[in-house]
């Protein structure tokens, strides 16, 4: 079989995969193998021409597997895809309504997806076992002392009633944000400052972004080009006359995607500030070993932006400003009521006018 190999990052994780497109005259198959842990493998299974025709209408007019393979290879080379856990999604243009849509290819696990413990994890487990042993010895010693001199009975204090905390109701589509109470997450990109989860898990994510800062810049730049292309193809045409309510909502969704990317671009200059502010705001206390881990991470995240990437950084900044300016023009804004724009304008002012 012929093979074409790509190296990609799984969306939402730090994993690097070798993605192989294997094909011949009869079948096509996707294989994703973890670069750091070779036993973690995902496969789509071999797909024939009828499989593709049943999967999506975009393949209906293809009469050979090799033509489909050429198309898929072009999509992968131009980075028109997203690899998420268990699914490879390839983007196609829908000529009927001039929109983009994804065709999903499920990837089934073929090997062990649990990597062996690292030396750090082994050391931590040994430390936990030693601590448990010391706690048991202390408990036995206290028990012996208590049996030798029984203390007088003292009734236990009655604790004051403390009402349980109210559960936090979180809307699936929203995340807390420094911009305001809530920010809608439009599209697949979530800026580091808006991500949720354990703090060290998010710190590790930002360390991966910082250690691969050129790739991080390129990822934001490619997403920016995609949003710009969709804005250029839609807004001018939709706002040429009187846009419908759906047109206005779609335009706001597109500009919100841009603002989320801009926040990720801004986060890139000071990842450490995200977590230092969170620790101060929430009064987070670390155990000594976690405090050392946090401080060491902040040193890495606080390093200056590479001078060699400064021209690229300036190019991205200029393009962000250009797209923002082209959207927020009077000929577009006149179709919105003031209350419809209040929220998105506050985000825009936070990102573009007060950096």
Order of alpha helices (4+ residues) and beta strands (2+ residues): beta-beta-beta-beta-alpha-alpha-beta-beta-beta-beta-alpha-beta-beta-alpha-alpha-alpha-alpha-alpha-alpha-alpha-alpha
